[in-house]
């Protein structure tokens, strides 16, 4: 979904926090070629580029993969390197929820294989979903699909589920879970603001979206922001006290929360760019893992908000440090990287404030102060 418009039925987690399983400390690492293949395949998966992911995994020597990575490779080939979609919804007890998941999984599997197939597969997705509630295919507009999504969501809520449908570019998505609890937090953002937020902690998953499905559950959405608060996947954050949760969830998503209130029309990639700067400005013990994630998935296409923002963030911070745009920030001074990421974020905010004043032709300092105070202060 496009979380830049979170009030809409199609507002799915584009503004997601992402979680990926870390390196194991109990088994040897994979060899260098296999390790690179794993990273490259995960990056391709998050770009919905399954042909590249599969060819990358196939090209690496099988003997280089450790047990965990070999299992991931085997799952990817079994799930995606075949002539028909696998059936993976059989453990869902509720028949309606199972049918919805079946429709989405078939669409994801087809759409991942060839971008040229996606328009036709999107039409079939909408037609198949409508048939589940006895309706004809919706009109070919996003508004009509939003209405269909909400009618399906009503049925899912009757069965005790929490649903979220919409688009996580480049694909339509489905988040579906069974339990959640609410917790209050106040988040400190690099700008110095303090933002109270509600966090809804989610459990009992039926579907964690196309990225989770695509990557054989190796990575996927770990949370997102909506107008009423932040949503966190409990299993992604352990005891919810570590830096992953504090920085890559609370910091990242609270910046979204602030920016969406202040600049409602901000593009998805820009929201991600600013939230990832927050992560880089605050990460300490998770810094290397964070940068691994940024470098693993990069793209020049703004319609792929996460990988595009990853590339912008690493390039701009490196340049401001006086390094080449493609320099490896993992080798730079950590404190300098944190300080520079904060400076880049603050400069971006100041530029947007100045542009806003220029557009209105006047400076309304009271209004600006009020908006800043209301913006969230304080995560992929």
N, C-alpha and C positions, 0 to 999 in steps of 0.2 A: 504494500500500500504506500501511498505517498503521504508520509506523515507531515509534510508541510501543510497539509490541510486536514488536520486531525479531527475536525468536527464532521467531516464527510465520512460516509460509509467506506469509501475507498482509501481512507487514511491508514494504510498498513505500515509496518515498521521500516520505512526508509531511514528514519532517525533512530536506528538501532544501536545498541551496544552489541558487539560481537564477542563470542567466546570460542576459544579453540583449546583443545587438550594440549597440555604442556609436555615437555620432554620427560620421559620416565627416568627416575633415578635408580631403578632396580634392574634394568636390563641395558645392555650395551647400546650405544647409538648406532643408527644405520650408517653405512658407508657414505662418503661424500656425494657420490652420484645419486644414490637412492634418497639421501636426505634432501638434496636439491629437487629431485623429482617429486617428493612429497610436498614440499613448499610450493613448487610451481603448479602442481595439480590442484592444491587447495586454492591457490590464487585464481586459476582458471575456473574452478567450480564457482567461486564467488562472483565471477563475471558471467556465469551461465554459459560457459564455453566447454561443453563436455568433450568434443572431439580432441581439443588440446589437452585436457586433463588425462584422457585415456592414453593418447599417444605418448605423453610424457612418462606415465607410469610403465607402459610397455617397453619403453626404450632403455630403462635403467636395469642393470643386471640383477636378477632375482636374488642372487646370493648376497647382495649388499643390504637387503632389507632386514632389520631386526624383526622380532616376532610381532610387535605392535604394528609396525609399518607394513609388514607383509600381510597382516590381517586386513588393514585398511585397503591395500592394493587389491587383495582378493575380493573384498566387498564391492569396491568400485567397478571392477571388471564384471562381477556377477550381476550387479544391479543395472549397469548401463551399457555393457558391451554385449548386447543380445538383440534379437529381432522383435521381441514383444515386451511390453512393460511387465515388471514383476508385480506380484500381488502382495502388498505389505500391510493392508488394513484389516487383516483377519482377526487381530487380537482386540479390536474395538467392539465392546459388547453392545452398545446402543446401535440399532440398525440404521437409523437416520444419519447419525454422526459418521458411521462407517461408510455409508453411501457417499456422503459429502467428501470424505477423505479420499475415497476411491477415485472420484471425478477429478480432484485436484492432482493426485499422484499421477494419474494417466496423462493429464495435461503437462505437468512438469517434465515427465520423462520424454514426451514427444517434443516439447519446446526446447529442451536442452540440446537435442541432437542436431538441430539445424535452425538458425535464426530465420531462414526463409519460410519455415513452416509455422512460425509463431502467430501470424494474423489468422490463419485458418484454424489453428488449435485454440486460439482465444474465442473464436466464434463457437467452436464445439463445446468449450468449457461452459460458456454462458447458456447454450442450449441444453446441455446435460444437467446443469444446476437447476434451471427452470423446470425441467421435467420431474425433478425430485419432489417439487411441490405442486405438480399438476398444472404448470403454466406453459404457454408457448414461449419460444425464444424471445428475449427482450429486444427492444429497439436498439439499433447500433449506436448508442450514445453512452457516455460514462454515467450520466444521470440515471438512465434506465437500469444499468447494471448495479448502481448503488442501491436503487430501490429493491431489486431482486435480492441483493446481498442482505439487506435488512430483513426482508421477509424470511429468508433462510435462517438468519441469526435469531429471529423470534422463536422459530421452531427449536433451534439448538438450546436457547436459554430455557425453554420449557422443560428440557431434558436435563437441566442442571449444569450446562456447560457455559463457559465464558468464550465467546467467539470474536475474532477480528479478521475481517477480510479486506482486500484492497490490493494495491500494487506496491511491491518492493522491487523497484526497477532492476532488471528489465521484465520481470514476470509478475503475474497476479499471484497473490499469496493467501495462505490460510494459517492463522494461529488459533489453536483451540485447546483450552485447558479446563480442568475440573474444579480446582480449589484456589483461593487466594485470601490473603490477610493484609490488613492495612497497617503501616507503620509511619510515624512522623519523623522527619529529619530536617536539619538546617545545614545547608551546604555553602561552603566558602569557595567562591570563584576567584580566579587570578586577579580580577579587577578590584577586589576588595569588598565586593558586595556579599551580603549574607542572605541566602534565599531559603525560606521554609518550603518544604515540599512534602506531599504525601507519596509514599512508596507502596505499591500493591505487589506483594510477593506471591508469585504464581507457582503452583504445583499441579500434579495430576495431568500430565501432557498427553494429548491425542495427536497434535501436530504442532511442530515448532517451525514450520515454514519451508519454503523451497530450498533454501541454502542448507538447512539441516538434513533434508532428504537427499539433496544432491551430493553432499560430502560424506555420505554414510555415517551421519551423526558425529563427524569429527569436529565440525564447527557449526555455527548457526547463531541466530539471534539470542542474545542474553538479556535483552531489555529494550525499552523504548519510552518515549515521552508522549503524553497526551494532555489535553487541556486540564483535566482533573488531577493529573499527577504523573508519577513515573512508575513503570512496570518492570519488575525484575524477575528473572528466572532463577528460582532459589538454588537449583542444582549447579548453576554456573559459578556460585560465589561462596561455597563452603559455609562457614559460620557467619558470613556477611559482615566481617569485621576487618578483612584484609585490604591491602592497597588496591587490588583488582576491583573490589566493590566500591571503595571510597573514591578512587580516581576514575577508573574506566567505566564505572556505572554512574555513581552519583555526580561526579564532576562533569562527565560527558553529557549525560542526559539533562542535568540541571541547566547547562548552558543552552541546550535546545529549548528547554522550558522558558528560559529568559528571552531568547532570541525570537521565538515564535510569538510571544506576547508583544515584544517591542517592534519587530519587523515582520508582520504576518505574511508578507509576500516574498520573503527571502527564499531563494531557490534551495532545493534539497542539498546540492553539493556544497553550497556556502554554509549551510547549517552544520554539515558534517565537518567541513574545514575548520570552523571555529571551535567545535566541540573536540576535535582531535588536537588542536593547539592547547586546549585545557589539559588534556591527558599528558601531553608532552611537557607542559609547564609544571605538572605536579608529580609525575611518576618518578619514583626512586628505585625501590627494589624490583619493580615490574618494568623498568625502563627498557631493558634489552628485549624482553618478550614483546613489549608494545611496539618497538621499532621493527622487530622481526615481522610482526603482523603488518605494519605499514609498508615495508619493502616487499613483502610476499605478494601483495595485491595492489597493483598500480595500473592506471589507465589514463588515456588522454581524452576520454569521452565523458562530458559532464552528465550525460544521462545515466552513468554508472557512479552514483554519488560517493560511495565509500572509496573505491580504488582511485577515483579522480582526486578526491580530497587528500588521500594518502600521498599522492605524488606532489600535489601543491604544497602540502605542509612540509614534507622533507626537503623539497627544493628551496622553498622560501627561507626556512630556518638555516639551511646550509649556506645560502647566499648571504644572508645577513651576518653570519659568522665569518664571512670572508672566504668561504670554501667554494669549490665547484658545486653547481646545482645537484650533480649526481654523487656528491661525496657521501660516505657512509657515516651517518651521525652516531652509530654505535661505537665508532672509534674517536669521537669528539669528547671534550670535557663535559661530563654530565651536568655540572652546575651551569656551565655556559649555555648548554642546550636548553635547560629549563628556563633560565633567565631570558634567552632570546625568544623562545616560544611565547612567553608571557608578553614580551615587548611587541611581537608581531600581532598578537591578539588585540592588545590595547590600541595599537596603531590602526588596526582594521576598524575597531569600534569608533575611534575618533574620526576617521575618514567618513564613516557612515553617518555619524552625527553631523559633520560639516555638510555633507551632501544633502541631508534632510533639511538643514537650515537654509541652504542655498535654494532648494526647491520651493520652500514656503516663502522665501524672501524676508524672513525675520528670524530672530533668535528668541525662542521662548524658553528661557533657562529654567523657569519653575516647572514647566511641563517636562523638560528633559530630566530634571532631577527626580520628579515624581515617577517617571517611567523607569529610571535606573533603580530607584528604591524598590519598585515592584518587581523588577526582573530577578530571576533566580540567581542566587549567589552560589554558587559553588564553582555515559561511557560508550568494540566490537569485540 
